[in-house]
Amino acid sequence: MANPPTPAPATTPRPAPPAPGTVVDATGLVLGRAASKIAKRLLEGETIIVVNAEKSIVTGSRSDVLAFYTANRARGSKRTGPHYPRYPDRIFRRTVRGMLPHLKTRGKEALDRLEVHIGVPGPLGGYARQSIDEAHPSPSLRTPLTLEEITRLLGAKL
């Protein structure tokens, strides 16, 4: 006598593997405030992945903000620099770098623990994202500029 076939075991959904670091969503965060908090956490040894960098905002008058970024972009020469980035992920990374002792070993190691992305890459879509409460803007009558708007005006093709 043959045994009847046993039913296949029910598959239970596996939980997502732990993120390779802390995933921070930069949507609606003030660029400078978020960068300072992230820099401090990087120096403490945390690995941070920033998503939606283009949705972070820069406060201030529109003309002053645009003048600042266009002046930084135009400074120096193409050959010798300083080279200022045009894309939002690189501007975000450069802002964090400015708040780290990036010429010293601990600052270089901290900067190596930072990843910045435009949008949310596929592998990071399932991970829980944090926000930084201290980096939210205070209410203002001015409409803040997003990093995406600034970079489009600098010539980035997003």
C-alpha positions as CSV (number, residue, x, y, z in Angstrom):
1,M,0.0,0.0,0.0
2,A,1.3,3.4,-1.0
3,N,1.1,6.3,1.4
4,P,-1.2,9.2,0.2
5,P,0.8,12.3,-0.8
6,T,1.3,14.7,2.0
7,P,0.2,18.3,1.4
8,A,3.0,20.8,0.8
9,P,3.8,22.9,3.8
10,A,2.3,26.3,3.8
11,T,4.8,29.0,3.0
12,T,5.0,31.8,5.5
13,P,6.3,35.1,4.3
14,R,9.8,35.7,5.4
15,P,10.6,38.9,7.1
16,A,12.9,41.3,5.2
17,P,16.5,40.9,6.2
18,P,17.9,43.7,8.3
19,A,18.9,46.8,6.5
20,P,22.6,47.3,5.9
21,G,22.3,50.4,8.0
22,T,19.8,53.0,9.2
23,V,17.6,54.1,6.3
24,V,16.7,57.8,6.6
25,D,14.0,59.4,4.4
26,A,15.0,63.0,3.6
27,T,11.6,64.0,2.3
28,G,10.7,67.4,3.7
29,L,13.8,67.7,5.9
30,V,15.8,70.9,6.0
31,L,19.1,70.1,4.3
32,G,21.5,71.6,6.8
33,R,19.7,70.4,9.9
34,A,19.5,66.8,8.6
35,A,23.2,66.9,7.5
36,S,24.3,68.0,11.0
37,K,22.4,65.3,12.7
38,I,23.5,62.6,10.2
39,A,27.2,63.8,10.6
40,K,27.0,63.4,14.3
41,R,25.5,59.9,14.0
42,L,28.2,58.9,11.5
43,L,31.0,60.0,13.8
44,E,29.4,57.7,16.5
45,G,29.9,54.8,14.1
46,E,26.4,54.3,12.6
47,T,25.9,53.4,9.0
48,I,23.3,55.6,7.3
49,I,21.5,55.3,4.0
50,V,19.7,58.4,2.9
51,V,16.8,58.0,0.4
52,N,14.8,60.7,-1.4
53,A,17.7,63.2,-1.2
54,E,16.1,65.3,-3.9
55,K,13.0,66.0,-1.7
56,S,15.0,67.7,1.0
57,I,14.4,71.4,1.3
58,V,16.6,74.5,1.6
59,T,15.1,77.4,3.5
60,G,15.8,81.1,2.8
61,S,14.8,83.5,0.1
62,R,14.7,82.0,-3.4
63,S,17.2,84.5,-4.8
64,D,19.7,84.0,-2.0
65,V,19.6,80.3,-2.2
66,L,20.0,80.2,-6.0
67,A,22.8,82.8,-5.8
68,F,24.6,80.6,-3.3
69,Y,24.5,77.4,-5.3
70,T,25.3,79.1,-8.7
71,A,28.2,80.9,-7.1
72,N,29.6,77.7,-5.7
73,R,29.1,75.9,-9.0
74,A,30.9,78.7,-10.9
75,R,33.8,79.0,-8.5
76,G,37.3,77.8,-9.6
77,S,38.2,76.2,-12.9
78,K,37.3,73.0,-14.5
79,R,40.8,71.7,-14.3
80,T,41.8,72.6,-10.8
81,G,38.5,73.0,-8.9
82,P,37.0,73.3,-6.4
83,H,34.4,71.1,-8.0
84,Y,30.9,71.6,-6.6
85,P,28.3,68.9,-7.4
86,R,25.3,69.4,-9.6
87,Y,23.1,66.5,-8.6
88,P,21.0,66.3,-5.4
89,D,22.5,63.1,-3.9
90,R,26.0,64.6,-4.3
91,I,25.0,68.0,-2.9
92,F,23.6,66.2,0.1
93,R,26.7,64.2,0.6
94,R,28.9,67.3,0.2
95,T,26.8,69.1,2.8
96,V,27.3,66.2,5.3
97,R,31.0,66.1,4.4
98,G,31.3,69.8,5.3
99,M,30.2,68.9,8.8
100,L,32.7,66.1,9.3
101,P,36.5,66.3,9.8
102,H,36.8,64.7,6.4
103,L,40.6,65.2,6.1
104,K,41.2,63.1,9.2
105,T,41.0,59.3,9.4
106,R,37.9,59.2,11.6
107,G,36.1,61.7,9.3
108,K,37.0,59.7,6.2
109,E,35.7,56.5,7.8
110,A,32.5,58.2,8.9
111,L,31.9,59.5,5.3
112,D,32.5,56.0,4.0
113,R,29.5,54.9,6.1
114,L,27.2,57.2,4.3
115,E,25.1,56.4,1.2
116,V,22.9,58.9,-0.4
117,H,20.3,58.0,-3.1
118,I,17.9,59.9,-5.4
119,G,14.6,58.3,-4.9
120,V,14.3,54.9,-3.3
121,P,16.4,52.1,-4.9
122,G,14.7,48.8,-5.4
123,P,16.6,46.8,-2.7
124,L,15.8,49.4,-0.1
125,G,12.1,49.6,-0.8
126,G,11.0,47.1,1.8
127,Y,13.0,48.5,4.7
128,A,11.5,50.7,7.4
129,R,12.5,54.3,7.0
130,Q,13.2,56.8,9.7
131,S,12.9,60.6,9.8
132,I,14.8,63.1,11.8
133,D,12.4,65.0,14.0
134,E,14.8,67.9,14.7
135,A,15.3,68.5,10.9
136,H,11.7,69.3,10.1
137,P,11.1,72.9,9.0
138,S,9.3,75.4,11.1
139,P,6.2,77.0,9.6
140,S,7.0,79.8,7.2
141,L,5.3,82.0,4.7
142,R,7.9,81.4,2.1
143,T,7.7,78.3,0.0
144,P,11.1,76.5,0.5
145,L,13.1,75.2,-2.5
146,T,13.6,71.5,-2.8
147,L,17.0,70.2,-3.8
148,E,15.5,68.9,-6.9
149,E,14.4,72.4,-8.1
150,I,17.9,73.8,-7.3
151,T,19.7,71.1,-9.1
152,R,17.5,71.4,-12.2
153,L,18.4,75.1,-12.3
154,L,22.1,74.1,-12.0
155,G,21.7,72.0,-15.1
156,A,21.1,68.5,-13.7
157,K,19.0,66.2,-15.8
158,L,16.8,64.2,-13.4
